Amino acid sequence: MITVQDLQPHPLDQVHRLIEPGPVILVTTRHRGVPNVMTNGFNMMVRHAPPLIACTIGPWDHSYEALVETGECVVSVPTADMAATVVDIGNCSGVDVDKFEEFDLTAVDGEKVQAPLVAECFANIECRVADTSLVAPYSLFLLEPVRAWTDPTQPAPRLFHHRGDGTFTLDGPTVDLQDRMTKWQYLL
Ligand SMILES: Cc1cc2nc3c(=O)[nH]c(=O)nc-3n(C[C@H](O)[C@H](O)[C@H](O)COP(=O)(O)O)c2cc1C
């Protein structure tokens, strides 16, 4: 019989590496007219409809202030071929660098928010901050998508996921188990 003595303890401060959520995303803002972009690994879907996304964005990021002041952002979803650039974007600050210029990103105006879309990303979700009650205790922004876009030239995007230590898992093959989703037909 297996007991916990057979298992290896995992440090609590590394639990996120076991269940690192969703894909690495970019979050863009426009603060006092200046566009900026940051890398975000701590994010999750909270609700299907109306959709709600949660993102942890810390006060050490310039994007935090931009988000608090403007209440708007774009969640841009990069593909695996952009992984190295996305890591570099997350290793500098918009306070020091014009990241759109530095990383050759194309800013595209959205329709509902002032923050720019990133043309190179396969998806862009224009969002408004829906709830700030978890910002003070957890730096957790609840974002309500108000418009979403995908790039039709990237029909089969491969996303990538941070394992918490600078290593990444790339999307692999898709497994279709839709016939087993008997209770959740409305999702199909
Ligand atoms: C792979 C990766 C994931 C990151 N995830 C987050 C995150 O979830 N939340 C956060 O606040 N910062 C995260 N960062 C750090 C920010 O992207 C980084 O502080 C960024 O430079 C902030 O830019 P800004 O000052 O222009 O807003 C991550 C960085 C990397 C490289």
The ligand as an SDF file (V2000), in Angstrom:
LIG
                    3D

 31 33  0  0  0  0  0  0  0  0999 V2000
    7.6280   33.8800  -18.2990 C   0  0  0  0  0  0  0  0  0  0  0  0
    7.2700   35.0900  -17.4720 C   0  0  0  0  0  0  0  0  0  0  0  0
    6.0740   35.1130  -16.7920 C   0  0  0  0  0  0  0  0  0  0  0  0
    5.7190   36.2260  -16.0160 C   0  0  0  0  0  0  0  0  0  0  0  0
    4.5340   36.2280  -15.3620 N   0  0  0  0  0  0  0  0  0  0  0  0
    4.1820   37.3160  -14.6150 C   0  0  0  0  0  0  0  0  0  0  0  0
    2.9220   37.3430  -13.9410 C   0  0  0  0  0  0  0  0  0  0  0  0
    2.1190   36.4160  -14.0210 O   0  0  0  0  0  0  0  0  0  0  0  0
    2.6220   38.4560  -13.2110 N   0  0  0  0  0  0  0  0  0  0  0  0
    3.4840   39.5280  -13.1030 C   0  0  0  0  0  0  0  0  0  0  0  0
    3.1590   40.5190  -12.4300 O   0  0  0  0  0  0  0  0  0  0  0  0
    4.6890   39.5260  -13.7470 N   0  0  0  0  0  0  0  0  0  0  0  0
    5.0420   38.4490  -14.4950 C   0  0  0  0  0  0  0  0  0  0  0  0
    6.2320   38.4340  -15.1600 N   0  0  0  0  0  0  0  0  0  0  0  0
    7.1300   39.5800  -15.0120 C   0  0  0  0  0  0  0  0  0  0  0  0
    6.7090   40.7710  -15.8660 C   0  0  0  0  0  0  0  0  0  0  0  0
    6.4360   40.3680  -17.1930 O   0  0  0  0  0  0  0  0  0  0  0  0
    7.8470   41.7780  -15.8330 C   0  0  0  0  0  0  0  0  0  0  0  0
    7.9620   42.3060  -14.5270 O   0  0  0  0  0  0  0  0  0  0  0  0
    7.6580   42.8420  -16.8660 C   0  0  0  0  0  0  0  0  0  0  0  0
    8.9230   43.2850  -17.1770 O   0  0  0  0  0  0  0  0  0  0  0  0
    6.7660   43.9800  -16.4310 C   0  0  0  0  0  0  0  0  0  0  0  0
    6.7850   44.9660  -17.4370 O   0  0  0  0  0  0  0  0  0  0  0  0
    6.2710   46.4470  -17.1600 P   0  0  0  0  0  0  0  0  0  0  0  0
    7.0960   47.0300  -16.0120 O   0  0  0  0  0  0  0  0  0  0  0  0
    6.5280   47.1560  -18.4540 O   0  0  0  0  0  0  0  0  0  0  0  0
    4.8370   46.3480  -16.8130 O   0  0  0  0  0  0  0  0  0  0  0  0
    6.6010   37.3430  -15.9380 C   0  0  0  0  0  0  0  0  0  0  0  0
    7.8130   37.3210  -16.6380 C   0  0  0  0  0  0  0  0  0  0  0  0
    8.1430   36.2040  -17.4020 C   0  0  0  0  0  0  0  0  0  0  0  0
    9.4430   36.2040  -18.1430 C   0  0  0  0  0  0  0  0  0  0  0  0
  1  2  1  0
  2  3  1  0
  2 30  2  0
  3  4  2  0
  4  5  1  0
  4 28  1  0
  5  6  2  0
  6  7  1  0
  6 13  1  0
  7  8  2  0
  7  9  1  0
  9 10  1  0
 10 11  2  0
 10 12  1  0
 12 13  2  0
 13 14  1  0
 14 15  1  0
 14 28  1  0
 15 16  1  0
 16 17  1  0
 16 18  1  0
 18 19  1  0
 18 20  1  0
 20 21  1  0
 20 22  1  0
 22 23  1  0
 23 24  1  0
 24 25  2  0
 24 26  1  0
 24 27  1  0
 28 29  2  0
 29 30  1  0
 30 31  1  0
M  END
$$$$
